[in-house]
C-alpha cells in the first residue's frame, strides 16, 4: 500500500515516462515550479494540495479525473 504522496509521485513518474517528458517541461506546462515538482517527487511535501494536482494534470494535458484514474489511487491501494 502507498500513501497518497507516494502514489502521486509514482503517477507523475509514470506519466513523464509515458509522454517522454521531463520534469522541467512539466513545470513549464503546468505552472508548478520545478522545485515544487522536485519536492513532490522526493516526497518531502507532507500534504499535496488538490490545486497543485489539478495544475500537474493540466501540464500533462489531462483532466484531473484522467490523472487520478489509475490503480495507484484506488482506495484499497492507499494508506490514508
N, C-alpha and C positions, 0 to 999 in steps of 0.2 A: 504494500500500500504506500501511496505517495501522499505528502501533504500538498495543499493547493499550490504553494510556491514552487515546489519541485515539479509538479505537473505542468505549471506554466512555463518553467524553464525548459522542460523536455519538449513541450509543444512548439515553442519558439525554435529550438534547435532542429526539430523535425521539419518545420516549415522552411527554415533557412536552407536546409539541405535540399528539400523537395523543389524549392523555387530557385535554387542556385543563387542565393542572395547572401550578402554579408551583413553583419550587424550594423555596420556603418550605413549601408544602403537602407536598411530597415529604419534606422534612426532618421535619416533624411525623409523617407517616405511617410513615416508615422508622426514626426514632430516630437517624438520622445527622445530625450538626449541620449547620446551614446553612453554616457556614464550611468544613466538610469538603467538602460538595457544591460550593461555590464553587471550592475548590481543585481538585477533580476536573474541573469544567467548564472551568477555565482551564489545566488540565494542569500544575499546579505540583506535583502529587503524583508522585513518581518511580515508586513501586510501590503499586498499589492492592491491598488485602487482599481475599481471597475473602470473608471475613466481612462486609466493607463492601458488596461487590457483592450478597451474599445479602440484607442489610438493605435495600438500594436496590430490589432486585427485589420484596421483600415490601411496600415502600412503594408500588409500582405494583400491588399485589395480584396478583403473578405469582410463579411458581416461578423459581428461578434458571435452570433449564433453558429456560423460556419466554423469560426475559430474554436469555439468550445465543443463542437460536435466531434469529439474524439474520446476513445475509451479512457484516455488519461483523466478525463473529468467526470467519468461515471461515478456516481455516489459510492458504489460498492468498491471502487478502486482508490478512494480518497480517505485519508485520516483527517477528520475535521475537529 
